[in-house]
Amino acid sequence: MLRLTAYAAVLGAVVVVTVLAVRDLMPPTTLRFAAGIEGGGYWRFAERYRTILARDGIALELVPTAGSVENAALLDAREVQAGFLQGGVGPVEDAVALGAIFIEPLLIFSRLQPETDRRIPRNVALWRGLDIAAGAEGSGTRAAARALLAAGEVPTAANTLLPLGGETAARALLDGTADVAIFVAPLSAPYLVRLLSDDGIGLVDVSHATALSRRMPQAMLVDVPSGTFQLSPPLPPQDRELLALVARIVAVPDLHPALVDRLVEAAIEIHRPGDVLSAEGMFPSLENTSLPAHSYARDRLSDGPSPLADLVPYWMVAQIERLAILLLPIVFLLLPLLRALPGLYAWGIRSRVFRHYARIREIDAEVAECSDPARLAALDAELVGLDRQIAGLKLPLAYRDAAYDARLHVELLRRRIEGAGAA
């Protein structure tokens, strides 16, 4: 009975955990994704993610935003489940990182003047009275521009920040509306080539870049080789060291693990080959994310694809692995109990016999000191009753030896009583 109760408890615990794990087995088929400015660099990457997730029947709904700052706000409000975030943008309340995915150079362009070669100083700290196309409010570019000026200790009112970004900022620089344009964008952005190839526009080689990078959140220095944008003629014409930030893909912490798996898989397919700024295999990574890592994304990136990936659908892989994680603590807790069950069972069975020994020992002690024939006869009658009780116990065959031993002890006592009466 004890063994059945223990096994039933183990089975019940497994059933409860299984029900909790599989009640949401099938993942949602739609995922809202904060994708930045429509047609921009983030948006182009998001379209590639959408194509890959569509293979598994997942509709990635791209939500246009002004940029990373708005992406973070939408994540905080739970109006999207995932999105891209530029390095340095945050904090995001209650969000997790699925991985850093690519390096975004911070590119600063200015109009050139033949007599001075450049209109603005290379030292950011000396910028004054400039009209700077610094990205729209809510964009990551605007956040990076403000961080750059703060790092250079430039007073807020010293320049005018125009709410222009991307293609619009490039046009403003070309037509003279802006003196400076700041971009934080993938190198694939088409407007960058137009700016680099225009003789009246120059890429600012910012001085003291190392000091600036250490004052800006999540900033780093990267080498941009000559010919990065095009080879004939080479753009840029010479190697450049530029400030850069690391773009991340982030999500709400309770995002279904199967969707986490698909997003990470898409990130691997898109970003692992590398580009001119990152070596093959550098991304996706959980370094430089500044956010807690999603546990499933961390395991996926560190351990690689699950051995089950080729055997069962993707949505089952994540659930099976999650179920295993939930069951492991229960198994570790129950293992000692399972090992003790045989001994507990044996003790329970033998105790049915051993509980009679207390009275048998009392009778043994009394017989040794008793000479009254009437009392000896009463003790003998009691022993006959004990013998019948022990003989009537329903014991498994493997444990009958305990009953036989007890009955032998009863028989020995009866013989002593018989010998004492004869004397």
ZIJO-V31182 format. One record per residue. PHI is phi as a letter, one per 30 degrees, with the letter a starting at -180 (NA if undefined). PSI is psi in whole degrees, -180 to 180 (999 if undefined). Layout:
# ZIJO-V31182
phi: [PHI & PHI]
psi: [PSI & PSI]
This chain:
# ZIJO-V31182
phi: [NA & d & d & d & d & d & d & d & d & d & d & d & d & d & d & d & d & d & d & d & d & c & d & c & e & d & d & d & c & b & b & d & b & d & c & i & d & d & i & d & d & d & d & d & d & d & d & d & e & e & d & d & d & d & d & c & i & c & c & d & d & d & c & d & b & d & k & d & d & d & e & d & d & d & d & d & d & i & d & b & c & a & l & c & b & d & e & i & d & l & d & c & d & h & b & b & c & c & l & d & b & a & c & c & d & c & c & b & c & b & d & c & b & e & d & c & i & b & d & c & d & d & d & e & d & c & d & b & i & c & c & c & d & c & i & d & e & j & c & d & d & d & d & d & d & d & d & d & d & d & d & d & h & d & e & e & d & d & b & c & c & d & d & b & b & i & e & d & d & d & d & d & d & d & c & i & d & c & d & b & b & c & b & b & a & d & d & d & e & d & d & d & d & d & d & d & d & d & d & c & b & b & d & d & c & d & d & h & d & d & d & d & d & d & c & c & d & h & c & b & c & b & c & c & d & d & i & d & d & a & c & b & d & d & b & d & d & b & d & b & c & b & d & a & b & c & d & b & c & b & a & d & d & c & e & e & e & d & d & e & e & d & d & d & d & d & d & d & d & d & c & d & d & i & a & d & c & b & d & e & i & d & b & d & b & c & d & i & c & h & b & e & d & d & e & d & d & d & d & d & d & d & c & i & d & d & d & d & e & d & c & b & e & e & d & d & e & d & d & d & d & d & d & d & d & d & d & e & d & d & d & d & d & d & e & e & d & d & d & d & e & e & d & d & d & d & d & d & d & d & d & d & d & d & d & d & d & e & d & d & d & d & d & e & d & d & d & d & c & c & b & d & e & d & d & d & d & d & d & d & d & d & d & d & d & d & d & d & d & d & d & d & d & c & c & e & e & d & c & d & d & d & d & d & d & d & d & d & d & d & d & d & d & d & d & d & d & d & d & d & d & d & d]
psi: [-42 & -41 & -43 & -39 & -43 & -46 & -37 & -38 & -44 & -47 & -41 & -42 & -42 & -42 & -44 & -48 & -40 & -44 & -44 & -35 & -32 & -1 & -28 & 43 & -49 & 127 & 162 & 152 & -3 & 138 & 119 & 129 & 122 & 113 & 9 & -162 & 132 & 127 & -8 & -176 & -46 & -42 & -41 & -40 & -42 & -35 & -35 & -40 & -44 & -42 & -42 & -44 & -27 & -23 & -30 & 15 & 18 & 123 & 111 & 107 & 109 & 124 & 114 & 138 & 173 & -15 & -161 & -37 & -43 & -36 & -45 & -41 & -39 & -36 & -43 & -38 & 0 & 30 & -15 & 160 & -18 & 170 & 177 & 144 & 132 & 148 & 140 & -13 & 130 & -169 & 156 & 122 & 131 & 50 & 157 & 154 & 135 & -12 & 150 & 141 & -30 & 164 & 133 & 113 & 146 & 105 & 130 & 119 & 147 & 162 & 142 & 149 & 128 & -39 & -26 & -8 & -38 & 146 & -26 & 153 & 153 & -27 & 114 & -32 & -17 & 5 & 126 & 141 & 28 & 146 & 111 & 118 & 104 & 25 & 154 & 156 & 135 & -4 & 157 & -32 & -42 & -42 & -41 & -38 & -45 & -40 & -38 & -47 & -37 & -39 & -33 & 5 & 39 & 126 & 145 & -40 & 5 & -23 & 167 & 120 & 114 & 137 & 59 & 137 & 164 & -136 & -39 & -41 & -39 & -44 & -40 & -37 & -40 & -36 & 3 & 2 & -34 & 143 & -34 & 145 & 130 & 133 & 137 & 100 & 155 & 150 & -14 & -7 & 124 & -30 & -20 & -39 & -40 & -41 & -43 & -30 & -5 & 126 & -20 & 1 & 138 & 149 & 118 & 125 & 88 & 133 & 160 & 37 & -35 & -44 & -40 & -41 & -32 & -14 & -8 & 134 & 128 & 26 & 154 & 170 & 137 & 151 & 124 & 110 & 153 & 144 & 9 & -43 & -38 & 157 & -22 & 101 & 160 & 129 & 123 & 160 & -16 & 161 & 143 & 146 & 121 & 153 & 147 & 161 & 163 & 119 & 147 & 156 & 126 & 164 & 165 & 148 & -25 & 19 & 136 & 132 & -30 & -35 & -36 & -44 & -44 & -38 & -42 & -40 & -42 & -41 & -40 & -46 & -39 & -44 & -19 & -32 & -19 & 178 & -165 & -17 & -11 & 141 & 159 & 132 & -4 & -35 & 157 & 154 & 158 & 13 & 150 & 35 & -24 & 15 & 155 & 142 & 139 & 132 & -40 & -39 & -40 & -47 & -39 & -41 & -32 & -35 & -12 & -175 & 149 & 146 & -19 & -9 & -33 & -3 & -33 & 161 & 154 & -37 & -20 & -32 & -50 & -39 & -39 & -43 & -39 & -40 & -40 & -40 & -39 & -34 & -27 & -48 & -37 & -41 & -44 & -34 & -35 & -20 & -47 & -38 & -42 & -37 & -31 & -13 & -46 & -44 & -41 & -39 & -46 & -42 & -40 & -41 & -48 & -26 & -23 & -32 & -45 & -24 & -20 & -18 & -26 & -44 & -36 & -41 & -38 & -43 & -40 & -45 & -38 & -38 & -38 & -25 & -1 & 139 & 1 & 116 & -38 & -41 & -40 & -39 & -38 & -41 & -38 & -41 & -38 & -38 & -37 & -41 & -41 & -40 & -41 & -40 & -45 & -41 & -28 & -3 & 136 & 100 & 146 & 151 & -36 & -17 & 11 & -22 & -34 & -39 & -40 & -43 & -43 & -41 & -34 & -41 & -38 & -42 & -39 & -39 & -41 & -36 & -37 & -42 & -40 & -41 & -38 & -36 & -36 & -32 & 999]
